[in-house]
């Protein structure tokens, strides 16, 4: 996927490019070994998208993750720069997949993609439903307290 997958967005926004597709199962995270679907790995093969997410992907806490309104998590690749400035000691960790996202996206962020937008990624039509708020699992995954704040 070196060239990425073009995102054909609605006329209101600029679109972008999915730079990878990440999936992962539920596994223990951090020293507390909290069950989590946070860690995901890039795949080099097509992945089917269903109402509840990507084939091969899972979430551990379905009360707050997953479901039809949180089936696929996209994250703007450009936002990693701000994380690197805020936490320079962790800058090498802020790369595609670090936020537990399924789709790291280039050239699309909250300035040109909005709630309600429908976006075609490959053969899938996705709709933006809500922003993602970082949870404590980000700190566990990166081994650094204070990130969520």
C-alpha positions as CSV (number, residue, x, y, z in Angstrom):
1,X,0.0,0.0,0.0
2,X,2.8,2.4,-0.5
3,X,0.7,4.6,-2.8
4,X,-2.2,4.5,-0.4
5,X,-5.9,4.3,-1.0
6,X,-7.6,7.5,-2.3
7,X,-10.4,8.7,-0.2
8,X,-13.2,10.0,-2.4
9,X,-14.9,12.4,-0.1
10,X,-18.2,14.3,-0.4
11,X,-18.1,17.6,-2.3
12,X,-17.9,19.6,1.0
13,X,-14.4,18.3,1.9
14,X,-11.0,17.8,0.4
15,X,-10.7,14.0,0.7
16,X,-7.3,12.5,1.4
17,X,-5.4,9.2,1.2
18,X,-5.6,6.2,3.5
19,X,-1.9,5.4,4.0
20,X,-2.5,1.9,5.6
21,X,-5.1,-0.4,6.9
22,X,-4.6,-1.6,10.5
23,X,-6.4,-4.4,12.3
24,X,-5.8,-6.2,15.6
25,X,-7.3,-8.5,18.1
26,X,-7.9,-8.2,21.8
27,X,-4.7,-8.5,23.9
28,X,-3.4,-7.4,27.3
29,X,-2.1,-3.8,27.4
30,X,0.3,-2.2,29.8
31,X,1.6,-3.5,33.2
32,X,-2.0,-3.9,34.4
33,X,-2.7,-6.2,31.4
34,X,-5.9,-4.5,30.6
35,X,-7.8,-6.2,27.8
36,X,-7.7,-4.0,24.7
37,X,-8.0,-3.9,21.0
38,X,-5.7,-0.9,20.9
39,X,-2.7,-2.4,19.2
40,X,-3.1,-2.9,15.5
41,X,-0.8,-3.9,12.7
42,X,-0.8,-2.8,9.1
43,X,-2.0,-5.4,6.6
44,X,-1.0,-5.7,3.0
45,X,-4.2,-7.4,1.8
46,X,-7.8,-6.2,1.2
47,X,-9.9,-6.1,4.3
48,X,-13.7,-6.4,4.3
49,X,-15.6,-3.6,6.0
50,X,-18.9,-4.6,7.7
51,X,-21.4,-2.7,9.9
52,X,-19.4,-3.5,13.0
53,X,-15.9,-2.9,11.6
54,X,-13.0,-4.4,9.7
55,X,-12.5,-8.2,9.3
56,X,-9.7,-9.2,11.7
57,X,-10.2,-6.2,14.0
58,X,-11.7,-6.3,17.5
59,X,-12.5,-4.0,20.5
60,X,-12.4,-5.2,24.1
61,X,-14.8,-2.8,25.7
62,X,-17.9,-2.7,23.6
63,X,-19.6,-0.3,25.9
64,X,-17.4,2.6,24.6
65,X,-15.7,1.2,21.5
66,X,-17.0,-0.4,18.3
67,X,-20.6,-0.8,17.2
68,X,-22.1,0.7,14.0
69,X,-21.2,4.3,15.0
70,X,-17.6,3.5,15.9
71,X,-16.9,0.6,13.5
72,X,-13.7,2.1,11.9
73,X,-11.3,4.6,13.4
74,X,-9.5,7.0,11.1
75,X,-6.8,9.4,12.3
76,X,-5.2,12.3,10.6
77,X,-1.5,11.5,10.0
78,X,-0.7,15.2,10.2
79,X,-1.7,15.3,13.9
80,X,1.3,13.3,14.9
81,X,3.5,16.3,14.6
82,X,1.7,18.1,17.4
83,X,2.0,15.1,19.6
84,X,5.7,14.9,18.9
85,X,6.2,18.6,19.9
86,X,4.2,18.1,23.1
87,X,6.0,14.9,24.1
88,X,9.5,15.1,22.4
89,X,10.7,12.1,24.4
90,X,8.1,10.0,22.6
91,X,8.4,11.5,19.2
92,X,9.6,8.3,17.6
93,X,6.4,6.6,18.7
94,X,4.0,9.0,17.0
95,X,3.7,7.2,13.7
96,X,0.8,5.7,11.8
97,X,-1.0,3.3,14.1
98,X,0.1,4.9,17.3
99,X,-3.4,6.0,18.2
100,X,-4.9,2.6,17.7
101,X,-6.5,3.7,14.4
102,X,-7.6,1.5,11.6
103,X,-7.0,4.1,8.9
104,X,-4.2,6.6,9.1
105,X,-5.2,9.3,6.6
106,X,-3.0,11.9,4.8
107,X,-4.4,15.2,3.7
108,X,-7.7,14.9,5.6
109,X,-8.4,16.2,9.2
110,X,-11.0,18.0,11.2
111,X,-10.5,21.1,9.0
112,X,-11.9,19.5,5.9
113,X,-13.8,16.4,7.2
114,X,-16.9,16.9,9.3
115,X,-19.5,14.8,11.2
116,X,-22.0,13.5,8.7
117,X,-19.6,13.5,5.7
118,X,-19.7,10.3,3.7
119,X,-16.4,9.1,2.5
120,X,-15.6,6.3,0.0
121,X,-12.5,4.3,0.9
122,X,-12.0,1.6,-1.8
123,X,-15.3,-0.2,-2.1
124,X,-16.6,0.9,1.3
125,X,-18.8,4.0,2.0
126,X,-18.1,5.3,5.5
127,X,-19.8,8.1,7.4
128,X,-18.0,10.3,9.9
129,X,-20.0,10.0,13.2
130,X,-18.0,11.6,15.9
131,X,-14.5,12.7,17.1
132,X,-12.4,10.3,19.1
133,X,-11.4,11.2,22.6
134,X,-8.2,9.7,23.8
135,X,-8.6,7.2,26.7
136,X,-6.2,5.8,29.3
137,X,-5.2,3.0,27.0
138,X,-3.2,5.5,25.0
139,X,-1.0,6.0,28.0
140,X,-0.7,2.3,28.6
141,X,0.2,1.6,24.9
142,X,2.9,4.2,24.9
143,X,4.0,3.7,28.4
144,X,3.7,7.4,29.3
145,X,1.5,9.0,31.9
146,X,0.0,12.4,31.2
147,X,-0.8,11.9,27.5
148,X,-4.6,11.9,27.9
149,X,-4.6,15.2,29.8
